Amino acid sequence: METDFYSGVYNPDVLSCIANLSNDEVFTPPEIANAMLDLLPQELFLSPDTTFLDPACKSGVFLREIAKRLLIGLEGAIPDLQERIDHIFQKQLYGIAITEMTSLLSRRSTYCSKYPNSKYSVSTFADAQGNIRFKRTLHKWKDGRCVFCGASQSQYDRDAALETHAYEFIHTVHPERIFDMKFDVIIGNPPYQMSDSGNGKSAKPIYQLFIAQAQKLNPRYLTMVIPSRWFSGGKGLDAFRKSMLSDRHIRKLVDYENFRDIFPGVDLAGGACYFLWCRDSEGICEVTNFSKESLYVVERYMDEYNVFIRQNLALQIVRKVKKQSASFLDSRVSARKPFGIPTNYQQATSGTPCWFIQRIGRRFADTKDVIDTKGYLMKWKLLVPKAPIAGQTDFSKPVGFYYDGNTRIAKPGECCTESWIIAGAFNTEAEVVSYKSYLFTKVVRFLLLQTVVSQDVTKKNFCFIPDLGEYCGEYTDEMLCTKWGISADEWKFIDSRITSIGNGGSDE
């Protein structure tokens, strides 16, 4: 069939090979590009008037896969193959390359020639760029930073022969002037981050800038694949996270917890996701949790809670537990620095017994420095570290929080530095031991995990854990599963996410 010529040109698919390379620029595999295109209303590919823009062309895979669909979809409207090809490439597909090299690669994979004004191009243009443009753009410096992307001047104020990484699409206040036209669909895989310091060890995200700029163009549909780290906010992403979670125009979100499941050969903590934003449609979002083993789809509002619960099954468990509970541990757990003593406090030779960092243990604090406004001092206290999972930021892997080696039971009259928070304070030793067994269950630690976005844990992270009020005896996961009606499948999921308690020390 004449419309099948495209599949014959690419065998094997060089873009699949490129996508498997580990590189600073993450190339999109063709199957992911097509999965994103599948989110769109397919009638878009039946219209000769639908326009598409990739504002961050790398391999040209999006434009190529769109062209394949249009070649079939427009066969009835434009029967002549060459006429159809010319119309698609010259009137419907547009791209902005992120570097000069990727502009050549994108044109080669889209037009079958890196120079679309040559005889080898499947559609002949008047110039060497066609509709996939690259313009060397400069950063605009102010106080050592680019006002558009925040790049460090010391890092990116380069010789004219070097790549600036000043991406044209986000280095203008008027993106609509780049092509001077409107687009129905904007789709792409933008650059993820840029170094923001001279030593290259610190980087800031920039993919959110591409999304914001695309929304300025007011397309009918916007879909991009980006890291999932925005779920938890953080450096430069807090405002973006808030706007995304509350945006009712985001109708679909597909989340890959393991980055390698979507980008083979590339490892990035936190996974990746792609979404569909619809200008003319508002409502509940269809959230898909995807892995090689399973697919779990639920319709829900992403801002249902103050924290975004990533896994649909975890959301189901949290909803179930919260529905049966009236109060939660965020009202029992202490704030940071419960006795007003900082981590770097210089220990005294005598005074009030005080728990310092784990390797120092119990020493003394000057009694006059101990602040006890909450009445903790003369109670039995369960101390837990404020950073129980130091060094771990990828929570797609099983995680543990508390165990015998990193917690302490502080007796009446003992205090602690801000290296610890007080998980609970009680009148008797029996109560604190019982409470400790409750906190050590996998079910409770799983509820804690749903709010954790960094290695630090504070009182606000306990907001999904019910406060039972009175604590007596030893608590087990079996007991809590029965109490809250947690099913066998739900328990299996909990068990897969939380490591077992290790015996790494004692309370003395």
N, C-alpha and C positions, 0 to 999 in steps of 0.2 A: 504494500500500500504506500502511496507516495508520501503520506503524512508521517510515515514511520522512519523517514530518512535520518531524523535526529538521533534515534537510538542506535542506528548503524554507525554513526560517526564516533561515538564514545564507547569503545569496547577494548579493554576493560575501562571502567569509569575512573579516570584520573583524579576526579574530585573526591572520590572515596579514598583513594590513596593519600591525597593531601590531608584529608580530614583526620587520618590516623597518625599524622606527625605531631610530635610534641613541640610546641612553638609558642612564643609570646602572643602571636595572633592565632586565635582558635578558629579554624576553618570548619564550616558547617557540613556534615555529611549529607548527601542527597536525600537519604531516607528521612532525616529530621526536617529538611527543607520541605519535603512533601507532606510530612505530618502537620507542619504549620499551615501549609496551603490547604490541607483538608479541613482546617478549622473555618475557612472562609465559605460563604455561600457559593456553591459551585456554578450558579448561573452567571457569576462574574466572568467566567471564562467562555461564556457564550456570546458576549457582547463586544463588538469592535470598538466600543467607546470607553471601556474600562481601562484606566491608567494605573500603572504600578511604579513604585519607586523603592529602590534599595539604597539608603543613604550611607551605607558602610560596606561597599563592595569589597570582597576579599578574593574569592574564587569565581564569583559570578554564578554560583549555584542557584540562587533564588531566581534570577532572571532566566537562566536556562530552563529550569523546571516550569516556570510560568509559561515560557515560550512553547514548551511541549504541550501544555494543556490548551493553550490558545490555538495552536495549529490544528488540534482536533476539534475544539469547540467552535471555531469560526469556519469550518469546512463548508457548512451550508450557506453562510452569509457571504463568503468570499471563496468561491470554488477553485479559482486558479491558484496553484500552489505558490508561485513566485510573488504574485500580487498579495497573497495572504501573508507571506513571510515579510515582505516589505512593509506592509501595514503594521504588523505586530511589532517589528523591531524599530520602526521609525515613528510610530504614533502611540504605542502603548507601553513600551518598556524603557525605563530610565534608571540610571545608577550614578552614584557618586563614590569613586574609589577612595580608599583611605591612604594609599601610597601609589607612587608611579608604577611600581612593580605589580601591585594588585590590579591596577587599571589594565595593564597588558594581559594579565591572566584572566580577568573578567571578560575582556573583549574576545579573547581567544576561545573561552568556553561558551560564550553567548553567540558571537558572530562567526565562529570558526576561523577567525583571523584577528591577530592583535591590532591590525590596522584595518578598520572597516571601510576605508576608501580604496583598498587594494582589490585585485581581481579574485583573491581567495575568500573574501567575505561573502557570506550567503545573502547579504543585503548590502548594496553599495551606498555609502554615505559620501557627502561632499568633503568631509574632513577626516582626520586620523583618529578622532575620539568617538565619533558617532554619538549615541545617547548615554555613553558611560564616560563621564568626564573625570578628569583629575586636574586640580588647580593647586599648585604649591601655595600654601597659606602660611602666614606668619602669626605667631602668638602676639597678643597685645599686652605688653608688660606694664605692671603698676606695682610698686613696692616689692619687686622681686617675684611676682606671681602673674600668671596670665589671667586677665579679667574674665575670660570665657571658660577656661577649663581648670584653672588653678595650678597649672604646671609650673615647676620651679625654673626661674630664669637661668640659674646657674647650671641647670641640667639640660635645658632645651634651647638656649640661645646659641644656635650652632652656625657653623660655616655653611655657606650657600650650597655646597655640594652634598650636605648631609640631610637626611630626612628629618623634618621638624616635628612630625606627629601632631601638627596643628590641623586637626580634621576640619575640612571646609564646612561641613554641615552644622557643626556646633560653634564655629568661630565667626558667626554673623548674627546680627539682630534681626535680619530680614531673610530667613531661609526661603521664603516664597519667591525671592528674586533670582535664585540660582537657576531655575528652569522657567520661571515666570509662567507657571501653570498650576492647576490643581490636580491632586491625585486621589483616586478612589481607595487605593491600598498602599500602605507603607509597610515594608517587611524587611527584616534584616537581623544580623548578628553583629552588634556594634562592638568596638573595642571596650574592654572591661575596666582598665585602670591605667593610670600614668604615675610614674615616680614623682613624688612631691618633695624630694630632698636630694641633695648632691650625692649622698652615699648610695643611693639606689635601693636602700633597704626599706624605705617607707613609700607606700603608694596610696593613691586615693581613687575611688571609683569614678568613672565618667560615663558609664552606660546609661545612667539616669538622665544625663544631659541630652543624649540622643532621643530618648523617649519624650522628654519635655519639648524638644525642638520639633519632633514629628507631630506632636499634638498641636503645636502652633499652626501647622499647615492644615489642620482640621480635615483629615482624610475620613472617608466613611469607615475604614477599617485600619487598625494598626496591630501588627503582631511582630514581636521580637523575642529572640532567645537570649537570656541573660543569666548571670549567676543568681542563685537563690539566697544569697547572703542578705539581700534587702529585707527578707522576712523578719529579721531581727534588728534592722536599722544599723546604727553604728556610724562610723566615720563618713560624714557627708551624706548619709542616707536616711536620717531620721524623718525629715520633712517628706522625702520621696516615699518612704514606707507608709507614712500616715495617709498621704494622698492616694496611693495605690490601694490600700486596704479599704478605704472608704469610697472608692470610685465605683459606682454601680454600673458604669459603662464597660467594666471588665467582666465579660460574660463567660470566659473560659480561662482556666489556668491549669497547665500540665506541668507537674513537678517531678523531677528526677532527683532522688536523694543522693545517688551516687553519680558524680560527674562523669565517670567513665562509661556509664550506661548510655549517655547521650553523645559524648565526645570520646570515642575510644583512643587510648594512648595519652590522654591528658588527665591529670589529677588536680582537682581544685576542691578544697574543703567546702562543704556546704551544699554541693550539688548545683543543678541548673534547672531552669524552667523556661517555658514560653507561654505567652498569653494572647488572648484576642480581645482587643478593645473595639467596641462598636459605638460610633458616634450617635447613631439614631436609635439606639436600644439601651434601655436600663433595666436592671433587675438582679436577681440572684445569680451567683457565679457557680459554674460547674467546675469543681476542683477535682483533678485527677492525680492520684499518687501512683507513680509508675516505677516499676522495677522489672528486671528480667523474669522474676518469678510471678509477679502478680500485677493486677490493675484494679484500682479501687476508686470509684467515681461517686461523688456526693455533691448535691447542690446545697450551697450554704453562703451566708454572708461572711466575708473574710474578716470583718471587724466585729464579730459577735462578742469577742472578749478584748480586753486591753492588750493582750498578747495574742499573736497569731499562732494558733495550733496547727502545725503543718500537716500532720497525718490525720486523715479522715477517721480512721479507727480510734485514734487517740482522742479526737474530739467527741466521738460517741461515748467513750469511757468517762471523760470529764463531765459531759452533760449528765450522765447517769449518776455520778457521785455527787455532783453539786445539787441535783434535784432533791437528794435525800438528806442534805446537810444545811444547817442554819448558820453555823459560824466556822471560821477557818483559821489556820495557824498563823496567817500574816498578822493577826491581832495578838498573838501570844509571843511570837519570836521578837527578840530585841532588835533595836536599830543598831547600826554600826557604832563602835566605840561605846559599849554599854556602861563602862565605868569611867569614861572620859580619858582613858589612858592610851596614847598612840602606840603604834607598833615599834617605833624607834625609841621608846621610853628607856631611860637609863635605870636599870634595876638598883634597888636599895639593898643595904646589908641586913635590914630588919624592917618590920612594919607589917603590912597586910600581905598574906600569901597571895601571889599573883601568877597566873599562867601566861607565859610568854610564847613565842613561836615554838613549834613542836620540838626542834632540836635543842632548845634551851630548857623547856619544861617549866616546872614550878619554882619561882624565886620569890622576891619581895618587891612590893611597891610602897613608897612612902605613904603612910595612912592619910596624910593631909591632901594627897593628890587623888585619892579615890572618891569619885562622885557616885552617889547611890540614890538618885532621885526616883528610881523605879522600885526600890526596895528589894533588889536582887541579892544583896550581899549576904544576908543571913538565911538564905534558902539553899536547898540542894538544886544544882544547876547542871543542865546538859550543855556543854560547850561544843560547838561545831566550827570548823575552820571557815573563814569567809571566802577562801578560794580552794574548795575541796577537790577540784579537778584541774589544778594548775597545769597549763600546757596543752590541754585538750580543748579544741574549738570545733572539731568535726563531730557533731552529735548524731550523725547517721550511723556511727559505730556504737556498740553497747557501751554504756557509761555507768560508773558507780559514783556515789557521792560520799556516803558515810559508812564507816566500818570501825572496828575496835581500835585500830591503829591511829586513826586521825580524829577521834573524838575524845573528850574528857568529861568525867563527872566531877564537878567542883563542889566541895563540901561547904557548908555554912561558914562564912567568914573569909572565903576565898574569892578573889576577883580575877579579871583577865584583861589583857590588852585588846586593841581592836583587830588583832590577828584572828580573834574569835568573835562569834556572835552567840548569844544565849538562845538556844532553841526552845528551852522551857525551864521554868523555875518552880519548885515545889516545896512543900513543907517536910516531906519525908523522903528518905532514900528509896524506899519501895516504889514510890510514885515516879521518881526520875528514872529508875531502872525499867519500869514498865513502859514509860514514855519512850525511852531509848529503843526498846524492842519494836514499838510502833513505827518510829522513824526509820528503823533499819529494814522494814519490810520492802519488798520490791514494788508493791502496789503504791505505797506512799512515795517512794523515790521516783517512781514513774510519773506520778502527778507533779512532783517537783520538776522533773525534766521538761515538762511541757512549757515552762516559763523561762527556762535557762537559755541565755543567748551568749554567754561568755563564761570564762572560768570563775567569775565571782558569783556568789549566791548571797542575796540579801533577804530581808524579811518579806519584801513584796513577792518573792519567788514562791512563797508558801501559800499563795492565795487560793489554790485549788485543793489543798489538803484539809479535810475536815478536822475541826477541833472536837474531840470526843468529850471534853469537859473533865471527866474523871478517868484516871488511868490506873488499872489494877491488873496484875498478872502479866503474862507474856502474850504478845500479839503475833499472829502468824498470817501469812498471805492467804492461806485457806480460810481463815476466820474472816478476813476483810472481803475476800471474793464472795463469800456467803452473805455477809452483812450488806454489801452494796449490789448484789446481783450481777457480779461480773461473770460473763460466760466463759466457757472453756476456750473458745477462739480468742476472746479478749485477753484471757490470762496468758495464752500462748504468745500473743503479741507483746504483752508486758514483759514476759520472761525473756523474750528475744532482745529487748531494748536495755535491760538493766543487768549489770554484772552481779554475781553473787557476793555476799559479804566475805571479806578476807579477815583473817585474824593477824593484824599487823602490829599489835601492841597491847597495852593495858591502860587502865585509868590511873595508874600510879606513876 
